[in-house]
């Protein structure tokens, strides 16, 4: 039985009458480190150690919302699948992002999983300001109409399902409306220790 089969079996079990009922734990109170406190680890050390975890690279896009003339998009490493039932994915975005409010206004987005060799495309979406879509080939995702980047390894078309706080980032949960893999057999673009692999 593969991962998907095991996950489906777990969901069936948890819905059955035999499954134990578990009360959720109380949510901890979120707070920032106060000005009179020392952070438990330095930001530089945090980045250095966590940089050992290789991640895939995506570009999250959204169609132009009312009153806007161009679509929105940003490079994002913090993307993951979240739930099979319902189908949910998640990504994290910095609270200071100037692109996130545009995606929030659109109410939907497309996650483009980049293929190996799309490092320059990623760099173009990692910068702030400017026309990130200049010279970039794309079509419209089937449900949201968000840009689906040509040559991406896979795409996931979503509606915004929930947004949670997480320190200096927001955790955005998307409900999957459509998805596909356009480049079967292609290798993914990976990021590890500050560089693409």
N, C-alpha and C positions, 0 to 999 in steps of 0.2 A: 504494500500500500504506500503510495507516494505521500508527500507533504499535504497536498490538497485533499487527498482521501482521509488522512488522519485528522485534519482540521475539520472536515465535514462530519466525521464520526464523533468528534468531541462536541461539536455544536448539537448534534442529535442527542447525545447523552445528556448534555446540560439542560436540554429542553424536556427531557423525560421526567417521569414522576420519581424515578429512582435516584436522581441526582440530588446531592445534598444542597440545602438552601444556605447560602452564605451571605451574611449582612456585610455591606461595604464598610471598609474602615473609614473613620472620620478623615476628612481632608485636612492636611496640615496648613497652617496659616503661612502664606507666602510673604516674604519680606526681603528687602535688599540688605546688603551689608551696610551698617550705619557708618557715618563719617568718623566716629570714635572707635570703630572696630577695624581689625586687620582682616583682610580677605584670607580665607583658609589656604588658597593657592594663588599664585600670581597668574595673570592672564597669559603671559608668555609661556609659563610652564604648562598651563592648561592646553594651549595650542600645540606645544611641542609634543606632549604625551598623546593627546587625542589625534594628532596627525599621523600616528602609526596605524590608525584604522582606515583602511582604504575604502573609499566610497564611490558609488556611481555618480554621474553628473547629469543633471537635467536642466532644461530651460522651461520655466513656468510662464505660460502666455495667457493673455485674455484679449478678447475683442474690444475694440474701442467702445466705451460706454457713451451714453447720450452726452452730446456737447464736446466730445473728444474727436480728434481727427486721425489718430493713429492707434494701433494696438499697443498693448503693454507687455513687457516680458523681463525676466531677470534670471540669471544663472543660479542654480540651487543644488547643493550637495545633500541637504538634509531632507531627503524624500524617502518614504517607505510605504509598503502596503500596511494596512491596519486591520481590516476585517473582511471576511468572506461573506458574511450574512448580517447586515447588508454589505455590499461591496464598497469598502471605504479605503482611501489612501490618506496620507498626511504629509505635509511639508512644514518646515519652520522658516520664518522670515523675521529679520530684525525689525524692531519697532520703529526704527528711524528710516526704514525703506521708503523711498518716494514712489516706488512702483506699486507696492502693496495696496495703497488706498485706491489706485485705479483698478486693480484686480477685484478688490472688495466691491467697488461700485458696479462692476460688470456682473458680479454674482456667480460667475462660473470661470473655469480655467481649463487649460490643457497642459498636462505634463509631458514634455518631450524628452525621452531618454536618449541621450546623445551616444553616437557610435564612435569608436576609435577613429581618429583622424578629424574629429570635429572640435579640436581644442581651440582653434581660432574663432570659431563660431561662439564657443562658450565665453572666450575673453571679450568678445563684442557685447555680450549680454551681461557681463560682470561689471561694466563701467556704469557710472551714474550719468544721466543726462544724454543728450544727443538722440539721433534717430537710430535706435538699435536694429531696426528692420531694414535699413538701407542696404540694398543688394542681397537680401536674404530671401531665398525662395521658400514659399509656404502656400498651403491651401487652408481651407476652413475645416475645423473639426466638425463632425456631423451633427452634434447636438448643440454645443455652445457657440459654435462659429469662431472659437479662439484659433489663433494661428497654429497649424500643425506643420512643423518644420520639415522641409524636404531632406531626406537622408537620415532622419532620426531612426534609431534602432526600434523604438516603440513609442506609442502615444497613449495617453489616458485622459479622456474627456470627462470633466466633472462639474458638478454644481457645488457651491460652498455649503457644507453641511453644518459646521460648527467652527468656532474660533476660541481658543483657550490661551491664557497667558502662561508664559514660561520664562521668567526672569526678563532679560532684555530682548527676548524674542516672542513671537506669537506662534502658536501651534494651529495650523489651518487643516481642518479635516474636510475632505471632499468626497461626495457620494458619486461613484462612478456611473456614468450614463452610457459610455461606449469606450472601447479600447481596441488596440490592434498592434501588431508587430509587422512593420513594413519591410524590414531588412532581415529576413530569416538567415541565421548562420553568421551574421556580422558580430564582431567583438564590440564590447561596450567601452566607452571612454571612462577611465578610472582616475581618481585623484588620490595621491598618497605623498605624505611628507612635503607638501607644498608644490608638487608638480604633477603633470598628467602622465599616465602610463599608457 
